[in-house]
Amino acid sequence: MRRLIVTENITVDGIISPMGDWFDPGTTDDELAAVNAQHAAAADGLLLGRVTYEEFAGFWPQQEGAISAYLDQVDKYVVSTRLEKAEWQNTTILRGPLTDEVTALKERDGKDITVTGSTSLVRSLVPTGLVDVYRLFVHPVVQGSGIRLFDEVTLRLSPARTKAFASGVVLLEYTAG
């Protein structure tokens, strides 16, 4: 069975909605870029909510580089009842009940499925027990306000990996359960 991995860029105070310039997807931290490339190589599915999908589809196809190339070729699944059609290549719209759709994706043959951004979607997935790994890239910033990844939820996680990078970002990886 494929793993569902929530991957988020997050501040020290738990905010995942960037305000200001604390998150830069074009970071020059070579070691961080290499870890991201490893994660991309281990995944062949990207699960997104509608808003994040529309933001990504409006930006990444016009870019060049490793991130753009990966996003163009990966199978993208967008959870939406409102999106009429998906123009970005390799995109499937999931309209059914969330738990059923994600369970079916996990049961298919393939590599990991990652979820990034997509705050509402991730918050909907947390209580289902379908998330296998939480991969948090903690940026050395305190934002003070904004949308938190975990809000009004109790969740027991087991540490799986930690890694500090020269840029000051720290990877905290946890398995659910």
C-alpha positions as CSV (number, residue, x, y, z in Angstrom):
1,M,0.0,0.0,0.0
2,R,1.2,3.5,-0.9
3,R,2.0,6.0,1.9
4,L,0.3,9.3,2.2
5,I,2.8,11.9,3.2
6,V,1.9,15.4,4.3
7,T,4.8,17.7,3.5
8,E,4.5,21.3,4.8
9,N,6.8,24.3,5.2
10,I,6.0,25.7,8.6
11,T,7.3,28.3,11.0
12,V,8.6,27.6,14.5
13,D,5.2,28.7,15.9
14,G,3.3,26.3,13.7
15,I,2.1,28.6,10.9
16,I,1.8,27.2,7.4
17,S,0.4,30.3,5.6
18,P,3.4,32.3,4.6
19,M,3.1,36.1,5.2
20,G,6.2,38.0,4.2
21,D,9.3,36.3,2.6
22,W,10.1,33.5,5.0
23,F,9.4,30.8,2.4
24,D,11.5,30.7,-0.8
25,P,11.0,27.6,-3.0
26,G,14.2,28.5,-4.9
27,T,16.4,28.2,-1.8
28,T,20.1,27.9,-2.5
29,D,20.6,25.3,0.3
30,D,22.1,22.4,-1.8
31,E,21.6,19.8,0.9
32,L,17.9,20.8,1.4
33,A,17.4,20.7,-2.4
34,A,18.9,17.2,-2.5
35,V,16.6,16.0,0.3
36,N,13.6,17.5,-1.6
37,A,14.8,15.7,-4.8
38,Q,15.0,12.4,-2.8
39,H,11.4,12.9,-1.6
40,A,10.3,13.7,-5.2
41,A,11.9,10.5,-6.5
42,A,10.1,8.5,-3.9
43,A,6.6,9.9,-4.9
44,D,4.6,9.6,-8.0
45,G,1.4,11.2,-6.8
46,L,0.6,14.7,-5.5
47,L,-2.7,15.3,-3.8
48,L,-3.9,18.9,-3.6
49,G,-6.9,20.9,-2.6
50,R,-8.5,23.1,-5.2
51,V,-7.0,26.4,-4.0
52,T,-3.5,25.1,-3.9
53,Y,-4.0,23.3,-7.2
54,E,-5.1,26.6,-8.9
55,E,-2.2,28.5,-7.4
56,F,0.3,25.8,-8.5
57,A,-1.3,25.4,-12.0
58,G,-1.1,29.2,-12.5
59,F,2.5,29.4,-11.5
60,W,4.6,26.3,-11.9
61,P,4.0,25.3,-15.6
62,Q,5.6,28.7,-16.6
63,Q,8.7,28.0,-14.6
64,E,11.9,26.1,-15.3
65,G,14.0,23.9,-13.1
66,A,13.7,20.7,-11.1
67,I,10.5,21.7,-9.1
68,S,8.6,22.6,-12.3
69,A,9.8,19.5,-14.1
70,Y,8.7,17.3,-11.3
71,L,5.3,19.0,-10.9
72,D,4.6,18.7,-14.7
73,Q,5.3,15.0,-14.8
74,V,3.8,13.8,-11.5
75,D,0.2,12.5,-11.3
76,K,-1.8,15.2,-9.7
77,Y,-5.0,14.6,-7.8
78,V,-7.1,17.6,-6.9
79,V,-9.9,17.2,-4.4
80,S,-12.8,19.5,-5.5
81,T,-16.5,19.5,-6.1
82,R,-16.3,22.9,-7.7
83,L,-13.4,22.6,-10.2
84,E,-15.0,22.2,-13.6
85,K,-11.9,20.9,-15.4
86,A,-8.2,20.6,-14.9
87,E,-6.0,22.0,-17.6
88,W,-2.6,21.0,-16.1
89,Q,-1.2,17.8,-17.6
90,N,-1.6,14.6,-15.5
91,T,-4.3,15.9,-13.3
92,T,-7.4,14.0,-12.1
93,I,-10.2,15.7,-10.2
94,L,-11.5,13.7,-7.2
95,R,-15.1,14.4,-6.5
96,G,-16.2,11.5,-4.3
97,P,-16.1,11.3,-0.5
98,L,-12.6,12.2,0.6
99,T,-11.9,9.0,2.6
100,D,-13.0,6.8,-0.2
101,E,-11.0,8.6,-2.8
102,V,-7.8,8.7,-0.8
103,T,-8.1,5.1,0.3
104,A,-8.5,4.1,-3.4
105,L,-5.4,6.1,-4.3
106,K,-3.4,4.5,-1.5
107,E,-4.5,1.0,-2.6
108,R,-3.2,1.5,-6.2
109,D,0.2,0.4,-7.2
110,G,2.8,3.1,-7.1
111,K,5.1,5.2,-5.0
112,D,4.3,7.6,-2.2
113,I,1.6,10.2,-2.5
114,T,2.4,13.6,-1.1
115,V,0.2,16.5,0.0
116,T,1.6,20.0,0.3
117,G,-0.1,23.3,1.1
118,S,-3.8,22.5,0.9
119,T,-4.5,23.5,4.5
120,S,-8.2,22.6,4.4
121,L,-7.6,19.3,2.7
122,V,-4.8,18.4,5.2
123,R,-7.0,19.3,8.2
124,S,-9.7,17.1,6.7
125,L,-7.3,14.2,6.3
126,V,-5.8,14.4,9.8
127,P,-8.7,12.8,11.7
128,T,-9.2,10.0,9.1
129,G,-6.0,8.2,10.0
130,L,-5.0,8.0,6.3
131,V,-1.9,10.1,6.7
132,D,1.1,7.9,7.2
133,V,3.9,10.5,7.6
134,Y,4.0,14.2,8.5
135,R,7.1,15.8,7.0
136,L,7.6,19.3,8.4
137,F,10.2,21.7,7.1
138,V,10.5,24.1,10.0
139,H,11.7,27.6,9.0
140,P,13.6,29.7,11.6
141,V,10.8,32.3,11.8
142,V,8.1,33.2,14.2
143,Q,5.2,34.7,12.3
144,G,2.9,35.3,15.3
145,S,-0.4,34.8,13.4
146,G,-1.8,32.9,10.5
147,I,-3.2,29.5,9.7
148,R,-1.8,26.6,11.8
149,L,-1.4,23.1,10.5
150,F,-2.7,21.5,13.6
151,D,-5.6,23.3,15.2
152,E,-8.1,21.8,17.7
153,V,-6.8,18.3,17.1
154,T,-5.0,15.7,19.3
155,L,-2.6,13.5,17.4
156,R,0.0,11.1,18.6
157,L,3.1,11.0,16.4
158,S,6.3,9.0,16.5
159,P,9.6,10.7,15.6
160,A,11.1,9.2,12.4
161,R,13.8,11.6,11.3
162,T,15.3,15.0,12.0
163,K,17.7,16.9,9.9
164,A,19.1,20.4,10.2
165,F,20.2,22.3,7.1
166,A,22.7,25.1,6.6
167,S,19.8,27.5,5.7
168,G,18.4,27.1,9.3
169,V,15.5,25.0,8.1
170,V,15.0,21.8,10.2
171,L,13.2,18.7,8.8
172,L,11.0,17.0,11.4
173,E,9.5,13.8,10.1
174,Y,6.9,11.9,12.1
175,T,4.9,8.7,11.5
176,A,1.3,8.6,12.6
177,G,0.2,6.2,15.2
